[in-house]
Amino acid sequence: MNLLDPALLAAVVAVFILAGVVKGVVGLGLPTISMALLALVMAPAQAAALLIVPSLITNLWQALPWVTMRAVLRRIAGMQAGVCVGTVAGALWLGPPSGEWAGICLGLALVAYAAWGLFGTPPTVLPRHEPWVGIAVGTVTGVITAATGVFVIPAVPYLQALKLDKDALIQAMGISFTVSTVALAAGLWLNGGYTAGAASASLLMLLPALAGMALGQRLRNRLSPRTFKLCFMISLALLGAYQAGRGLLGS
């Protein structure tokens, strides 16, 4: 990962600013848009390593306030356990994201996420089913995270299906994304993909991500969230289709 190359550094900084803007406006999307764009110029494993620190800090911020965290965490604890097990097991089973298959998996994950965002309607999960459904959803999310570096499918639809109020849903996503980020870092470390150098490079990307997030929060009141989400999801679908197609043609 040669961030001393001025052109590559400028491209990576621009990606994290854009990803931060998206997260500031809609409350999610920083790792998703980062992986989608960074994978165009570097290996998916390198892209995943770069997003660790920006994703962790911005999601810890989103997981606040502490006073309501215990109640939310009680609802999603099983899911978080599944995320940890699925991500680490997936990392040991699949290895670090690399080669054409990683691009194909990433592309398909982006298309699935965009399709859900555009057309999906979350079902309702009955409270008595939450423990085992949460564990299953978390495990599947973890395996997808290990393969692609993206941890929104099927986590976000499941969290929406819990029918949490707006603030609790934002907090639940912050908690889930934080746990997924830590689990992804652990998986990359086990595979030798998260070294001190990768951690330092990831730390450098925190500033543009936070700057973009602050800009996005300021833009939130000036933009139509519905229009922004529509453009965001269509863009992800096109990027995902491109990634999957490039991987299939190259394999």
CORMORA-V699744 format. One record per residue. PHI is phi in degrees with one decimal (* if undefined). Layout:
phi:PHI
phi:PHI
//
This chain:
phi:*
phi:-93.2
phi:-77.7
phi:-76.3
phi:-70.9
phi:-56.9
phi:-66.1
phi:-66.4
phi:-61.1
phi:-62.8
phi:-65.2
phi:-66.9
phi:-61.3
phi:-61.6
phi:-62.4
phi:-71.9
phi:-64.3
phi:-61.2
phi:-63.1
phi:-65.6
phi:-60.6
phi:-59.7
phi:-64.7
phi:-64.8
phi:-83.6
phi:-110.1
phi:87.3
phi:-158.1
phi:111.6
phi:-63.1
phi:-68.2
phi:-65.9
phi:-70.4
phi:-62.7
phi:-63.0
phi:-60.0
phi:-86.7
phi:-65.8
phi:-66.3
phi:-76.3
phi:-123.4
phi:-154.8
phi:-65.6
phi:-55.6
phi:-63.9
phi:-66.8
phi:-62.9
phi:-62.5
phi:-65.2
phi:-66.2
phi:-84.9
phi:-57.8
phi:-67.5
phi:-58.1
phi:-65.5
phi:-62.7
phi:-68.5
phi:-66.7
phi:-78.5
phi:-61.2
phi:-60.7
phi:-68.2
phi:-74.8
phi:-71.5
phi:-86.3
phi:-63.7
phi:-62.9
phi:-102.2
phi:-65.6
phi:-60.7
phi:-65.9
phi:-67.5
phi:-62.4
phi:-60.7
phi:-73.3
phi:-118.3
phi:-61.5
phi:-61.1
phi:-61.8
phi:-67.3
phi:-62.6
phi:-63.7
phi:-58.8
phi:-63.1
phi:-64.8
phi:-64.2
phi:-68.3
phi:-66.7
phi:-62.7
phi:-63.9
phi:-64.8
phi:-70.2
phi:-79.6
phi:-94.1
phi:80.1
phi:-67.6
phi:-60.9
phi:-159.4
phi:76.4
phi:-63.5
phi:-62.2
phi:-67.2
phi:-64.1
phi:-65.3
phi:-62.1
phi:-62.2
phi:-60.4
phi:-65.3
phi:-64.4
phi:-65.8
phi:-64.1
phi:-62.8
phi:-64.9
phi:-64.9
phi:-62.8
phi:-64.2
phi:-63.3
phi:-87.0
phi:-124.9
phi:-75.6
phi:-126.2
phi:-65.5
phi:-73.9
phi:-99.0
phi:-97.3
phi:-66.7
phi:-52.8
phi:-70.8
phi:-95.9
phi:-57.3
phi:-58.2
phi:-78.6
phi:-65.6
phi:-60.7
phi:-62.9
phi:-64.1
phi:-62.6
phi:-62.2
phi:-64.9
phi:-64.1
phi:-58.5
phi:-62.5
phi:-63.4
phi:-63.9
phi:-61.5
phi:-62.6
phi:-81.3
phi:-125.7
phi:82.2
phi:-107.3
phi:-125.1
phi:-107.5
phi:-116.6
phi:-92.7
phi:-60.7
phi:-64.5
phi:-57.9
phi:-64.7
phi:-62.0
phi:-65.5
phi:-69.8
phi:-75.9
phi:59.1
phi:-73.2
phi:-70.8
phi:-55.9
phi:-65.5
phi:-66.6
phi:-66.4
phi:-59.6
phi:-66.2
phi:-61.5
phi:-65.0
phi:-61.3
phi:-63.5
phi:-63.1
phi:-68.0
phi:-64.3
phi:-61.7
phi:-63.2
phi:-64.5
phi:-64.0
phi:-64.7
phi:-63.9
phi:-60.1
phi:-63.2
phi:-63.6
phi:-64.4
phi:-64.6
phi:-62.2
phi:-91.7
phi:78.6
phi:-97.2
phi:-125.1
phi:-96.5
phi:-61.6
phi:-64.9
phi:-65.9
phi:-64.4
phi:-65.5
phi:-63.0
phi:-64.4
phi:-61.6
phi:-63.3
phi:-82.5
phi:-65.8
phi:-62.4
phi:-63.0
phi:-66.2
phi:-67.6
phi:-62.8
phi:-65.0
phi:-64.5
phi:-63.0
phi:-64.7
phi:-62.6
phi:-65.1
phi:-71.2
phi:-78.2
phi:-55.1
phi:-79.6
phi:-102.0
phi:-110.8
phi:-77.6
phi:-55.7
phi:-65.9
phi:-65.6
phi:-61.7
phi:-62.8
phi:-60.8
phi:-63.7
phi:-61.8
phi:-68.6
phi:-63.1
phi:-62.9
phi:-63.6
phi:-61.8
phi:-66.8
phi:-62.7
phi:-63.3
phi:-62.4
phi:-64.7
phi:-61.4
phi:-64.4
phi:-64.1
phi:-63.5
phi:-66.0
phi:-66.6
phi:-70.9
phi:-85.2
phi:-90.1
//
